[in-house]
Amino acid sequence: MTATSVTPRSSNGFWAEFLRHPVPVAAAIAVVAIILLAVFAPLIAPQDPYDLASLVLRDARRAPGYIGQGGYIHILGTDSQGRDLFSAILYGLRISLQMGLLAGAIAFTIGALVGSAAAYVGGRFEALVMRLVDLQLSFPAILLAFVVAALLGQGKSQLIVALVFSQYAYFVRTAHGAAAAERNKDYVEAALSVPMSGWFVVTRHILPNALPPLIVVATVQVASAISLEATLSFLGVGLPPTEPSLGMLISTGFQYLLSGRYWISIYPGVALIILILAINIVGDQVRDQLNPRLKK
């Protein structure tokens, strides 16, 4: 017997309701636009910020509108290394989205499986898993990510591990609550009576019906992962200086704020705020639609 995934509304109904709210629609458009800018950054950006040979120190810390040695206009100015800030922001958005989406996907997978398995198995295993999760959730995510990143060192792989470690517990808690509600329903009992393996019951029956709250948490945690990456890079324990992430750009320009060269930090900061705010607005709307108790 195969269970059919239960969703609060049909796909068409979900999008019809989503489109009736102009602010989330505008936020979704902004997210899509940012993703397209990040994906096509090599085609849009006038300069490759990774190409050290193209950087000219005489172009460093130039104001917006400056015509550099490359012959093009630096519409947002340049940073302390002479990188075109517009190009660096596009590549920075690319890195931020990569880190956020990849860390979110890994944390989602681990958390969904562990939480669902804990609810299915129950007993001491469930108690042990949930107490460990409760212990981890008692610490701020930024503190956990900072400690892990500091221990592992700088680099993309190390940063992803730090982000996943600081966030997977949120998915475990959500998946456990949703799966525990599904565990005693008739379709699960029918699947167990066939009999079927526990792994099959969890992944084919329980987990698909626990997806709606996990999707809501995923949207929030992707924005949180992007924010954490920027924070760790700003603090110097995230990505190395050769990676022009938004956090690194803000960090390198921070020392020039009082000297009047505001653009080095302000413009990357504005890009980061728009990205995180847009994702959170979309996530809030998805939450309201998938949870009838929160629906206005």
C-alpha positions as CSV (number, residue, x, y, z in Angstrom):
1,M,0.0,0.0,0.0
2,T,1.4,3.4,-1.0
3,A,0.4,6.6,0.8
4,T,-0.4,9.7,-1.1
5,S,1.3,12.8,0.0
6,V,-1.1,15.2,1.7
7,T,-0.8,18.9,0.8
8,P,-2.9,21.7,2.2
9,R,-3.9,22.9,-1.2
10,S,-3.3,22.1,-4.8
11,S,-0.4,23.6,-6.6
12,N,-2.6,25.8,-8.7
13,G,-4.5,27.0,-5.6
14,F,-1.3,27.8,-3.8
15,W,0.1,30.0,-6.5
16,A,-3.2,31.7,-7.1
17,E,-3.3,32.7,-3.5
18,F,0.4,33.7,-3.5
19,L,-0.2,36.0,-6.5
20,R,-2.9,37.9,-4.6
21,H,-0.3,39.4,-2.3
22,P,1.7,42.1,-4.0
23,V,4.5,42.4,-1.4
24,P,5.5,38.7,-1.5
25,V,5.2,38.7,-5.3
26,A,7.6,41.6,-5.5
27,A,9.9,39.8,-3.1
28,A,9.8,36.7,-5.2
29,I,10.6,38.7,-8.3
30,A,13.5,40.3,-6.5
31,V,14.8,36.8,-5.4
32,V,14.5,35.5,-9.0
33,A,16.3,38.6,-10.4
34,I,19.1,38.3,-7.9
35,I,19.5,34.6,-8.7
36,L,19.7,35.4,-12.4
37,L,22.2,38.2,-11.8
38,A,24.3,35.7,-9.8
39,V,24.1,32.9,-12.3
40,F,25.0,35.2,-15.3
41,A,27.6,37.2,-13.3
42,P,30.4,36.3,-15.7
43,L,28.4,37.7,-18.6
44,I,27.1,40.8,-16.9
45,A,30.1,41.9,-14.7
46,P,32.6,44.2,-16.6
47,Q,35.5,42.7,-14.5
48,D,36.4,39.3,-13.2
49,P,37.2,40.0,-9.5
50,Y,39.1,36.6,-9.3
51,D,41.5,37.7,-12.0
52,L,44.3,39.3,-10.1
53,A,46.0,40.4,-13.3
54,S,43.1,42.6,-14.2
55,L,43.3,44.6,-10.9
56,V,45.0,47.9,-10.9
57,L,46.0,49.3,-7.5
58,R,45.7,52.9,-8.9
59,D,42.0,52.2,-9.2
60,A,41.6,51.3,-5.6
61,R,39.0,53.1,-3.4
62,R,37.6,55.2,-6.3
63,A,34.2,56.8,-6.1
64,P,31.2,55.6,-8.1
65,G,31.3,56.8,-11.7
66,Y,35.1,56.6,-11.9
67,I,36.5,55.5,-15.3
68,G,39.3,53.0,-14.6
69,Q,42.3,51.8,-16.4
70,G,40.2,49.1,-18.1
71,G,38.3,51.8,-19.9
72,Y,34.9,51.0,-18.3
73,I,32.9,53.0,-15.8
74,H,32.9,51.7,-12.2
75,I,29.3,52.6,-11.6
76,L,29.5,51.6,-7.9
77,G,33.2,52.6,-7.4
78,T,36.0,50.2,-6.5
79,D,37.2,48.5,-3.3
80,S,40.5,48.6,-1.5
81,Q,42.1,46.2,-4.0
82,G,40.9,48.0,-7.1
83,R,38.1,45.6,-7.9
84,D,35.0,46.9,-9.6
85,L,32.5,46.9,-6.8
86,F,29.5,46.1,-9.1
87,S,31.3,43.0,-10.4
88,A,32.4,42.0,-6.9
89,I,28.8,42.3,-5.6
90,L,27.5,40.1,-8.4
91,Y,30.1,37.5,-7.7
92,G,29.5,38.0,-4.0
93,L,25.8,37.3,-4.4
94,R,26.8,34.2,-6.3
95,I,28.9,32.9,-3.5
96,S,26.3,33.8,-0.8
97,L,23.6,32.0,-2.7
98,Q,25.8,29.0,-3.3
99,M,26.7,28.8,0.4
100,G,23.1,29.3,1.6
101,L,21.4,26.9,-0.8
102,L,24.0,24.2,-0.5
103,A,24.2,24.4,3.3
104,G,20.4,24.6,3.5
105,A,19.9,21.5,1.3
106,I,22.4,19.4,3.3
107,A,20.9,20.5,6.6
108,F,17.4,19.9,5.3
109,T,18.3,16.3,4.2
110,I,20.1,15.4,7.4
111,G,17.5,17.0,9.6
112,A,14.5,15.6,7.8
113,L,15.8,12.0,7.9
114,V,17.1,12.2,11.5
115,G,13.9,13.8,12.8
116,S,11.6,11.4,11.0
117,A,13.6,8.4,12.0
118,A,13.5,9.5,15.7
119,A,9.7,9.9,15.6
120,Y,9.3,6.5,13.9
121,V,11.7,4.5,16.2
122,G,10.7,6.3,19.4
123,G,12.0,5.1,22.8
124,R,15.5,5.8,23.9
125,F,16.7,6.7,20.4
126,E,14.1,9.4,20.1
127,A,14.9,10.7,23.6
128,L,18.6,10.8,22.9
129,V,18.3,12.6,19.6
130,M,15.8,15.2,20.8
131,R,17.8,15.9,24.0
132,L,20.9,16.5,21.8
133,V,18.9,18.7,19.6
134,D,17.5,20.7,22.5
135,L,21.0,21.1,23.8
136,Q,22.3,22.5,20.5
137,L,19.3,24.8,20.1
138,S,20.0,26.3,23.5
139,F,23.1,27.9,21.9
140,P,23.0,30.8,19.3
141,A,23.5,29.6,15.8
142,I,26.2,32.2,15.2
143,L,28.2,31.0,18.2
144,L,28.2,27.4,17.0
145,A,29.0,28.4,13.4
146,F,31.8,30.6,14.7
147,V,33.4,27.9,16.8
148,V,33.2,25.3,14.1
149,A,34.5,27.7,11.4
150,A,37.4,28.8,13.7
151,L,38.4,25.1,14.3
152,L,38.2,24.0,10.7
153,G,39.7,27.1,9.1
154,Q,38.8,29.2,6.1
155,G,37.4,27.7,2.9
156,K,34.1,26.9,1.2
157,S,33.9,23.3,2.4
158,Q,34.8,24.2,5.9
159,L,32.2,27.0,5.9
160,I,29.5,24.7,4.6
161,V,30.2,22.3,7.4
162,A,29.9,25.1,10.0
163,L,26.6,26.3,8.5
164,V,25.1,22.8,8.4
165,F,26.2,22.0,11.9
166,S,24.6,25.2,13.2
167,Q,21.3,24.7,11.4
168,Y,20.4,21.1,11.0
169,A,18.9,20.9,14.5
170,Y,16.1,23.2,13.4
171,F,15.1,20.7,10.7
172,V,15.4,17.8,13.1
173,R,13.0,19.5,15.5
174,T,10.5,20.4,12.8
175,A,10.6,17.0,11.1
176,H,10.2,15.2,14.4
177,G,7.1,17.2,15.3
178,A,5.5,16.7,11.9
179,A,6.5,13.0,11.7
180,A,5.2,12.2,15.2
181,A,1.8,13.6,14.2
182,E,1.8,11.3,11.2
183,R,3.2,8.2,13.0
184,N,-0.1,7.0,14.4
185,K,-2.3,7.6,11.4
186,D,-4.1,4.8,9.7
187,Y,-2.1,4.9,6.5
188,V,1.2,4.3,8.4
189,E,-0.4,1.5,10.4
190,A,-1.6,-0.1,7.2
191,A,1.9,0.2,5.7
192,L,3.4,-1.5,8.7
193,S,0.9,-4.3,8.6
194,V,2.1,-5.5,5.1
195,P,4.9,-5.5,6.5
196,M,7.3,-3.0,5.0
197,S,10.8,-1.9,6.2
198,G,11.1,0.9,8.6
199,W,13.3,2.9,6.1
200,F,10.7,2.5,3.4
201,V,7.9,3.6,5.7
202,V,9.8,6.7,6.9
203,T,11.0,7.9,3.4
204,R,7.9,6.9,1.3
205,H,5.0,7.5,3.7
206,I,5.9,9.6,6.7
207,L,8.4,12.1,5.3
208,P,6.4,13.2,2.3
209,N,3.5,14.2,4.5
210,A,5.8,16.1,6.8
211,L,7.3,18.3,4.0
212,P,5.1,21.4,4.3
213,P,6.5,22.6,7.6
214,L,10.0,21.6,6.5
215,I,9.6,23.8,3.4
216,V,8.7,26.8,5.5
217,V,11.8,26.2,7.8
218,A,14.0,25.8,4.7
219,T,13.1,29.2,3.3
220,V,14.0,30.8,6.6
221,Q,17.2,28.8,7.1
222,V,18.5,29.6,3.6
223,A,18.2,33.3,4.5
224,S,19.8,32.6,7.9
225,A,22.7,30.7,6.2
226,I,23.4,33.6,3.9
227,S,23.4,35.9,6.9
228,L,25.7,33.6,8.9
229,E,28.1,33.3,6.0
230,A,28.3,37.1,5.7
231,T,28.8,37.4,9.4
232,L,31.6,34.8,9.6
233,S,33.3,36.3,6.6
234,F,33.1,39.7,8.2
235,L,34.6,38.4,11.4
236,G,37.5,36.8,9.4
237,V,36.7,33.1,9.9
238,G,34.5,32.5,6.8
239,L,35.8,32.7,3.3
240,P,39.4,33.7,2.5
241,P,40.1,37.3,1.3
242,T,40.5,36.0,-2.3
243,E,36.7,35.2,-2.3
244,P,34.8,38.4,-2.8
245,S,31.8,37.4,-0.7
246,L,29.4,40.1,0.5
247,G,30.6,39.7,4.1
248,M,34.2,40.0,3.0
249,L,33.4,43.1,0.9
250,I,31.7,44.7,3.9
251,S,34.6,43.8,6.2
252,T,37.3,45.3,3.9
253,G,35.3,48.5,3.5
254,F,34.4,48.9,7.1
255,Q,37.6,50.7,8.0
256,Y,37.0,53.3,5.3
257,L,33.5,54.4,6.4
258,L,34.7,57.3,8.5
259,S,37.0,58.5,5.8
260,G,34.1,59.1,3.4
261,R,34.6,56.0,1.2
262,Y,31.2,54.7,2.2
263,W,30.5,52.8,-1.0
264,I,32.9,50.0,-0.3
265,S,30.8,48.7,2.6
266,I,27.4,50.3,2.0
267,Y,26.6,48.9,-1.4
268,P,27.4,45.3,-0.6
269,G,25.5,45.7,2.7
270,V,22.4,47.0,0.8
271,A,22.6,44.0,-1.6
272,L,22.8,41.6,1.3
273,I,19.9,43.2,3.1
274,I,17.7,43.1,-0.1
275,L,18.5,39.4,-0.6
276,I,17.8,38.3,3.0
277,L,14.7,40.5,3.3
278,A,13.2,39.2,0.0
279,I,13.7,35.6,1.0
280,N,12.2,36.2,4.4
281,I,9.1,37.9,3.0
282,V,8.6,34.9,0.6
283,G,9.1,32.5,3.5
284,D,6.6,34.3,5.6
285,Q,4.0,34.1,2.9
286,V,4.7,30.4,2.3
287,R,4.3,29.8,6.0
288,D,1.0,31.6,6.2
289,Q,-0.4,29.6,3.3
290,L,0.9,26.2,4.4
291,N,-0.3,26.6,8.0
292,P,-4.0,27.4,8.3
293,R,-3.6,28.4,11.9
294,L,-1.3,31.3,10.8
295,K,-3.4,32.2,7.8
296,K,-4.7,35.7,8.1
